Amino acid sequence: VLLYLLALRVLAQVSHRQLLSGPPAAAGPRDFSAARARAYLDNITAIGPRTVGSPENEVLAVNYLLEQIRGIARESTDAHKIFVDIQRPTGSFSIDFLGGFTSYYANITNVIVKLEPRSGAEHAVLSNCHFDSVPNTPGASDDAVSCAVMLEILNTLSKSSESLQHAVIFLFNGAEENILQASHGFITQHEWAKSIRAFINLEAAGVGGKELVFQTGPENPWLVQAYVVAAKHPFASVVAQEIFQSGIIPADTDFRIYRDFGNVPGIDLAFIENGYIYHTKYDTSDRILTDSIQRAGDNILAVLKYLATSEKLAKSFEYRHGNVVFFDILGLFVLAYPARIGTIMNYITAVIAFIYLSKKVLQSKTRAIHNLKTLFTAFGLTLTSWVCTLVAVLVVAMFVSVIGRALSWYTHFYVSVSLYGSAAAAKLILVHMLAKKFFYKNTNEQYLGDIFFDASLMIWSIALAVMTQMGLCSAFICTLWVAFPLLTKLMVHKEFHQKGATMKFIVMYMLGMFVPYLYMLYLSWTVFEMFTPVMGRSGSEIPPDMVLAGFIVVFTMILSSYFVNFIYLVKSTKTTLVTLTTVFVVTLILVCSGIFFPYSSDAANPKPKRVFLQHTNRRFHDLDGNVIKSDSGIWINGFDYNGISHITPHVPEINDTIRTPCEEQAPFCGLPWILPVHFMFRLVKNWYLPAPEILPRSPIQFKVLSKELMPLNSVRLSFEVSGPSHMSLYVRPHEGSALSSWSLGDGTPVASVGGDYFVFYSHGLQAAPWHFWVELKAPEKHSDGIVSLAIAAHYFFGEDQKSPQLYALLERFPNWTFSSGWSCTYDLFVF
């Protein structure tokens, strides 16, 4: 465990040093300049939060971008032409993200620049960033730094005397945080979108550090090869791609829009370091290292130039043939090869391993059955030890969660390794030590070591075959864990059976295992770098300790798989077991005592608790339009598993007596969700603090325009809505009724998790009233109506954003929280 901790620490330090080998050299006019990019970044973030619909986003940020672009255009060389366009699209689409919902946008903003050769170009590569931010945050990493990098790349390319073969389109999109709206408006409506053959999407899941390529394609291996050839500081992993696309991480990017609605292949990359302050007030420009900007700029500029001069770009669809396996080696270079080649390699490796195991079993025909039985016994015992370890550690994690000590490792990551890593290692050793003592009491130690090596090899070979059959590119990891140990075993076979050769055997064994172990440590660092901060914003449903403990157990099992045999080779593991148990017990006692506070207000490295507060007015109408219930209060959500237990001592009125009740008759429990993330939160971990009614200066206007009887017992209801830039529409058909069609998305309603229908709406500075209709099939008798429809209005900026009561409450929150607040209304109608 100590070696594991040390290795992770060393890898983290190496990773930081790899940003650049030294300070950035002075940039010439044709080189990417991090200094110039930082100036752009500072100016964009100085505008403040840039929420869609706000003057900061729609006017100030747009004017700044246009000013810089026009200045760059004036200084460009004669080799290029630069065109600038402002797009303000209106549209609608459905998406299965966050449980499924429909999005509608009106008059949002895109700033688009096309750099092309003087003679023109038929094809183009797209570079995409977004300049909007979530409310109450400066959005330096997400995604102002990417826009600053793109401005500097535009500046660099425009000053080059070398003509490009294809155009480069720079999309500065103004509504990504509204769940990918602006990219949809561009790719489905702008005339330049027709020429795009590939794209690079610049995103963030953290603040600075190295930018990880975590999605490519779909298919199009030539795009990965372009990155492999061109990128100066590569950092890419197909493992990250398969994890992200599995939906485990509650996030998505514009990559999905270009892939699904534009049928365009691309590369998705994001900063992943320090996700603790992602989407918080701490996401400021000064926290992003200049080296990170230089590194990202060098990479993206090189890849864009490569694509803009590639013959393959013009015929990108001809090169769409299968997926690709890709992964970097310590950030030094990237290995990439077609998945079909990987499949062949994987199966060959698995077959060789099975042949080796078969020969071992059949080497003595008289003992073949005995050897087979012994191998399968060791195989079963190894799996049993893994299951026992996983169960035991998860029980500890659940205990820690139940007693209210979840996330004790959030600020102190070493606590998780000391607690769950030591428990996992101790449990593994204990199971095998007991097996050695009682089950294999009189068995030769070298024979046992040999058998348990073979058992691990068998497990990895089966995993390799299964993952390959499932089509997972990540199966290359299993190939490493089969090929290198098998080669090592063949090399040290003679030394293993020679007395007095123990040290030589250990040295050769360790050297042979060096590659898979080093890569797994490197990969584990990347996984923990991404996942640990996510646990602080993953909702109240999933205990984060269970998730992290599971990850640690899995990595412990992987890293111990070829060292279990040493338990049977050494005389005693008692000292090791006692040491690990002591570390576990001491750490558990300290965790239970509460000495490890989860959150940090350290100015240099904050790890805040996220809390969202909405000062809400609610009105519930009956079938005749009469208000049957109304209330007002501040709805409070703690964005992690701990709820508000740590906040109550500082704000006593926020306690368990104000739990949020569910209004069963209302869609989404009668609560003003801005996005359909209700499945991530339990109502027992929501609070509703009574507060005075708010009076927005621009209240929502909701009108029924018509009610039409349609064929087949259907009813069409048409509506007009005016209100703030962000609204949420919820629809719940009553029992016996069914929502058959509507004017949103592609016309086919998409239900969210739970059965209600959710529509997210936003508009730019100015927009006409929102008109839409819904059509329902209704039963003959419907005395209580056929549908409940609710509309929530969210005031994210301006004078209506925060009431005096909300301001006063936010001021009382401790400094280790990031508390984001706004005002909203919720109106329910029955038709």
Secondary structure, 3 states (H helix, E strand, C coil): CHHHHHHHHHHHHHHHHCCCCCCCCCCCCCCCCHHHHHHHHHHHHHCCCCCCCCHHHHHHHHHHHHHHHHHHHHCCCCCEEEEEEEECCCEEEEECHHHCEEEEEECCCEEEEEEEECCCCCCEEEEEEECCCCCCCCCHHHHHHHHHHHHHHHHHHHCCCCCCCCEEEEEEECCCCCCCHHHHHHHHHCHHHHHEEEEEEEEECCCCCCEEEEEEECCCHHHHHHHHHHCCCCCEEHHHHHHHHCCCCCCCCHHHHHHHCCCCCEEEEEECCCHHHCCCCCCCHHHCCHHHHHHHHHHHHHHHHHHHCCHHHHCHHHHCCCCEEEEEECCCEEEEEEHHHHHHHHHHHHHHHHHHHHHHHHCCHHHHHHHHHHHHHHHHHHHHHHHHHHHHHHHHHHHHHHCCCCCCCCCCHHHHHHHHHHHHHHHHHHHHHHHHHHHCCCCCHHHHHHHHHHHHHHHHHHHHHHHHHCCCHHHHHHHHHHHHHHHHHHHHHHHHCCCCCHHHHHHHHHHHCHHHHHHHHHHHHHHHHHHHHHHHHCCCCCCHHHHHHHHHHHHHHHHHCCCHHHHHHCCCCHHHHHHHHHHHHHHHHHHHHCCCCCCECCCCCCECEEEEEEEEEEEEECCCCCEEEEEEEEEEEECCCCCCCCCCCCCCCCCHHHECCCCCCCHHHHCCCCCCCHHHCCHHHEEEEECCCCCCCCCCEEEEEEEEEECCCEEEEEEEEECCCEEEEEEEECCCCEEEEECCCCCCCCECCCCCEEEEEEECCCCCCEEEEEEEECCCCCCCCCEEEEEEEEECCCCCCCCHHHHHHHHCCCCCEEEEEEEEEEEEEEC
